[in-house]
């Protein structure tokens, strides 16, 4: 199963570790620091043209990737609940 997370980016369900709301999670300094470190490490990919609202943490073949998206975490959760097979 696949999840469209913004722009032209599609990921498989088995890659997803977590989906997080940027407004609520970045209140904590640890989360902000983790995202900053991930960006420095080059594992953050921005898949939005608008104001970012959530981020998706993924892992594939032992490699971690974080996607910043303009879709809300609720929208992504709804898409997970109503899968579309491709």
C-alpha positions in Angstrom: 0.0 0.0 0.0 1.1 3.5 -0.8 0.7 6.9 0.9 0.9 10.2 -1.0 2.5 12.7 1.4 2.7 15.7 -0.8 3.9 17.0 -4.2 5.0 13.9 -6.2 6.2 11.9 -3.2 4.6 8.5 -2.4 5.9 6.2 0.3 4.9 2.6 1.2 3.2 1.9 4.5 5.9 -0.4 5.7 8.5 2.5 5.6 6.5 4.7 8.0 7.8 4.9 11.6 5.6 7.8 12.6 3.6 10.8 11.5 3.9 14.0 13.7 2.2 17.4 13.8 4.9 20.1 13.6 2.9 22.6 15.8 2.6 20.2 18.7 5.8 18.3 18.6 8.3 21.1 18.0 7.3 22.7 21.3 9.8 20.4 22.8 13.5 21.3 22.5 14.5 17.7 21.9 12.3 17.4 18.9 13.6 20.7 17.4 17.2 19.5 18.0 16.5 16.1 16.5 15.0 17.7 13.3 17.9 20.2 13.1 20.4 17.3 13.4 18.6 15.3 10.8 18.6 18.3 8.4 22.4 18.7 9.0 22.8 14.9 8.2 20.9 15.4 4.9 18.0 13.1 5.7 15.3 15.7 5.6 13.3 16.2 2.4 10.8 19.0 2.0 7.8 17.8 0.0 5.7 20.9 0.2 5.3 24.3 -1.5 3.3 25.8 1.3 3.5 26.2 5.1 4.7 22.8 6.5 2.3 21.2 8.9 3.7 17.7 9.7 6.6 15.4 9.2 6.8 11.7 8.5 9.7 9.6 9.8 10.5 6.7 7.5 13.1 3.9 7.3 13.8 1.8 4.3 16.7 -0.6 3.9 18.1 0.6 7.3 18.2 4.2 6.1 16.2 6.8 7.9 14.4 9.7 6.1 12.2 12.5 7.3 9.7 14.2 5.0 8.3 17.6 5.8 4.8 18.0 4.3 2.1 20.6 4.0 -0.5 18.0 4.8 -1.8 17.8 8.3 -1.0 14.7 10.4 -4.8 14.1 10.6 -5.1 14.1 6.8 -2.2 11.6 6.5 -3.8 9.4 9.2 -7.1 9.4 7.3 -5.3 8.4 4.1 -3.7 5.5 6.1 -7.2 4.4 7.3 -8.6 4.5 3.8 -5.8 2.9 1.7 -5.6 2.9 -2.1 -3.7 -0.1 -3.6 -1.5 0.5 -6.6 
